[in-house]
Amino acid sequence: DWQNEIYRKAFTTDNNLNVSGSIGKNLPFRISGGFMSNDGILKTDNMKRGTGAISLSPTFFDDHLSVNVNVKGTYTDSYFGNGDAIGAAIRMDPTQPVMAPGYDNFSGYYTWMSGNSGLPNTLATYNPVALLNSKEDKGEVMRSIGNIQLDYKLHFLPELRANLNLGYDISKGKGDVVTEKWAPNKYTQGGERSRYEQDKRNLLLEFYLNYAKDFSNSRLEVMGGYTYQDWKKTDHNFNVTNYDGDYIVNEPTYPQYVNQNTLISFFGRLNYNLMEKYLLTATIRYDGSSRFSEDNRWGTFPSVALAWRMSEEGFLKDIEHLSNLKLRLGYGLTGQQEIGNYEYLARYALSDLTAQYQLGDTFYQGWRPSGYDKDRKWEETATTNIGLDFGFFNNRFSGSIDYYHKNTKHLLNNIDLPMGSNFTNM
């Protein structure tokens, strides 16, 4: 049974250790570490991961300043089994052996041959065990996530708090795929080697002030802040070679790709509560995204919500079984910028493998222009709603009735274009 030759019972071990405590009264800490090993059901499939984390929460100045520091790190080492062996195990002739004499060129693995040519038959099913053992696909990823948050309650104005949050998410991954020169599916080109590397970085800076004040019959909260977030991804691509390091004819060569985008936001919020009956919430955001041209980079997105707790009014408060009755009105405008990073710029992209040019015996990929639109702007969605919340018999019976209207303009979406336009989509 060929499936028995490639599959196994998969085991997983997961170990974790946590230590927590406090150094003195003002420095709580938590330290943790872990290790996991996870086998796949293919015999060459395995993933190992180590993790570590530390958290500190000190306070200063009579608890007016609180600090939270969190750092986490992971290291993942993976071996990926050759998935082609799964289909081959279903199709392969069950009467043939795994190993057989006379197949030294294929490391002893039985292989369907193409007549007396000494070459494998490319139309026949390859030996599943040979596929599994001839390919080593390994990758490793190192990742660290951390942030430090400071919250300060001003001594001279305790109603005002300042909050600063700095964070990062950084990862580095790389992988190698090596197929032996005796592998039946890569035999004529002498095996194959490929390599990839990828770096990711996400940086965050957020600062806001929050003022909260209670009056005799009302409460006021005002908040305003700023956010800066930057994402960057770099892909390092390398030429595909055979096992001995020679370049393979007609394999594409890829450059280094760098993708980066930045989002900057100014925001504010106002909450006002009068006698627990009349509620007001108003917000505004002013967002700038590098995914749009300078003329369309910034968008303003306000919202306002009003609520009236009718059940607190004198003419309804004495109704015995009425627990809650609240009327809500709201309007908001939101923005969306989930598109490619440079779609407002004229760019060139590497053509796919079906669009190569032949010069002599060699095929070359070309560079082609990509579709772009310099007038692209924020997608805006305006929502208006009215709602009624109700509850009876101490809220044992409760519910809501809502009506809303949503309208979106400047829709951002990929649209397939007809043949002959030289672009697949816009």
Secondary structure, 3 states (H helix, E strand, C coil): CHHHHHECCCCEEEEEEEEEEECCCCCEEEEEEEEEEEECCECCCEEEEEEEEEEECCEECCCCEEEEEEEEEEEEEEEECCCHHHHHHHHCCCCCCCECCCCHHHCCECCCECCCCCCECCCCCCCHHHHHHHEEEEEEEEEEEEEEEEEEECCCCCCEEEEEEEEEEEEEEEEEEEECCCCHHHCCCCCEEEEEEEEEEEEEEEEEEEEEEECCCEEEEEEEEEEEEEEEEEEEECCCECCCCCECCCCCCCCCEEEEEEEEEEEEEEEEEECCCEEEEEEEEEEEECCCCHHHCEEEEEEEEEEEEHHHCHHHHCCCCEEEEEEEEEEEEEEECCCCCCCCCCCEEECCCCCEEEECCEEEECEEECCCCCCCCCEEEEEEEEEEEEEECCCCEEEEEEEEEEEEECCCCCCECCCCCCCCEC
